[in-house]
Amino acid sequence: MLKKNKLFLIGIVIGFIIIGGIVIYPIIIELNKPEPIYYIATDDTYYSGHDNQEISHGNNTSLIAGRYETNTGSSIYYTFIKFDLTNKPKVWNTLEVSFYVYEYLREQDVFMNVMVLSFDWNEIMSSWDVYRNKPYITADFKFKFIIGLYKINITEYIEDNENITVGIFGYGGYSSSGYFDNHIKIYSKEANTTIDKLPQLIWS
């Protein structure tokens, strides 16, 4: 009797799956999943301790962050990338920023910091003015960068702000022989590269 019951149940299951010789597969539809919308950064620049107070790096095709050794000496570089939040879509679930690291040098195994900031500035301003007006850190992520595309989820940090800024920096290290060079270079919005490698905001 138990065997007959088992066969009967198996027959019911097969009957639900196969109707008239046609196999029916379940279809899962994810509701309220909008297509991603991309916006290129509105402003980007970097600041170096070697800069005078008038210089601006707003038109550079590269952004530098970390401790970087140049012919003028070693200095810490801060990168700032600003995004407009006033064009948010009506339907969205997640907000990310992305940027592409195309060069890195890490002489010491150290982290670099990625900050989420909220303050108003533009790349026409001197890089010193952008740096000295930066506010307290809203959020701070740590990365050991290599070459590649990076995405950071900033959904919980935007609040009612009209813009958001991502700041990137790293201190490097020091030994008896001097400072370690630990830096990255990022494509700026002016870079001549594919659009997916430009710094951008992603609503999805």
N, C-alpha and C positions, 0 to 999 in steps of 0.2 A: 504493500500500500504506500509505503514511504517512497519507493522508487517511482511509482506512478505519479505521485504528487510532484516529485522533482522534475519529471519529464514534462508534466503539464505546465509548470512554472517556466521551464526553458522554452517551451513552445510559445508562451505569452510574450516573453522577451524578444524572441525572434520575430514574432508577429508585429511587434512595435517597430522593429528595425527594418524589416523587409516587407513591403506592401506591393503586391503584384510584380515581384521580381525587381523592384527599384529600391536601392539602398538609400535610406534617409539619414543624412549626417546633421548633427546639431550645428546651428549657426549662432555664434556669440557676437552680439553687437554692443560696443562700448558707447554708451550715451554721453553726451556733453563733453566730447573730446574734440576741442577746436583744432583747426590746422594752425601750425606755428606761424607767427608773424614776426618778421625780423626788421629791426631798425638799426642803422649804423650809428655809432657814437656821434654826438654833436661836437664835442671838443676833446682834445687830448694833448698832453704835454708831459715834459719831465723836468725835474729840477736837480741840479748838482751843486754841491758845496763850493765848486770852483766858479760858478756863475756870478757875474756881477748882477746888480739889482735891476738892471734894465733889460737884460736879454730875455727873449721868449723862444721856446722850442716848439711852438704850436704848429709850425708848418713842416716839421721834420717827418720823414717817412718811417722812422724808427723811434721806438720808445725804449728807454734803458732803465733798469731797476737793479739795485744791489750795489755792492762795492766793485768799482770798475777802475782799472789802471789805465791811464792815458799818458800822453807825453807831458801833460801838465801835473801829473801825480795821481795818487789814489784818492777817490772820493766816493761818498755814498750818493746814489742816484734814486730819486723818487719818481715814479710814474703815476699820472692821474688821468683817468678816462671818465668822461661825463656822458650821461645818457638822459634823454628827455622822457618823462613819465606821463606827460599830459596827453599823449596819443594812445593810451591804453585801449585795447578792444573791449567791446561790451561783454564778451564771454572769454574768460581765461581762467586757468587753474594754477599755472606755474610761471614764474619769471626768472630767467637766467641771463647772465652776461657771459659772453665768450670772447676769447682773444687767442692769438696764435704766437707761441714762442718759436722763433726761427733760429735762435742762437743761444747757447748757454755755456758758461764756464763755471765749474765748481771745484775749486782747489781744496775745499774742505767740506765735509758732509754736514751742511747746515740747512736749516729751513729758511724760506723767505715768507714774508707776511703779505697777505692780501686783505685790505681794509675796505669796509663799506662805509662811506661817508655821505653826509648831506650838507652841502653848502653851495652857494652860487658863485660861479666863476666862468671865464671863457678863455680860450687859448690865445687871444690877442693880448691879454694881461701878461706882465712879466712872470716868468716861472717862479721867481722869488715871492711875488705877491700871492700866487696860487698856493705855494708851499706854506707861507707864514699864516695864511688865513684858514688853513685846514682845521676842522673842528675835532672834538674828541671822537674816538673810534666808536662806531656803532656796532660793528662786528669785525672779527679778526680770524682769518683762515690761514693755515700754514701749509706750504707746499715745498717739495723738493723738485724743482722744475727740470724737465728735459725738453727736447724739441717736440712740439705737438700742439694740438688744439685743447684749450681748457675751458670748461664751463662751470660756473658757480651759481648755485641756487640762492637768489636773494629775495625770495617771495615774502618772507616774514619781516623784512627790514625796510620796505618802501613806505609804509604808513600812508600819510596823505601828501607826501612830498611831490613837488613838481619835477624834480630831477634827482638823480642819484649818481654818486661818484665812486669808482673803484680805484683805490690807491694801492700800489705795489712797491715794496721796498725790502731790503735785506742788508744786514750789517757786515756780513762776512766774518772774518776772524783775524787773529793777530798772533804772531809768534816772535821769537827773538830775531828772526830774519826779516820781519816786517809783516805787512798786512796780506791776507789772502784775497785773491780776486775771485769773487763769487757774484756773477751778474747774469742777467738775461736780457735779450733784445726781443721786442714785440713789434709786429707790424702795426703801424698807426693807421688811422682812417685815410691818410694821404698816400699810403703805400701802393705801389703798382703790383698788385697780386690778385688772386682770385677773391671774389666777394666773401666767401665763407671764412677767409682768414683775417678779414678786417674786424676790429672790435665792434661788437654789436649786442643789442638787447633782443631777447627772444621771449615773446609772449606765447604760451601754449596752454 
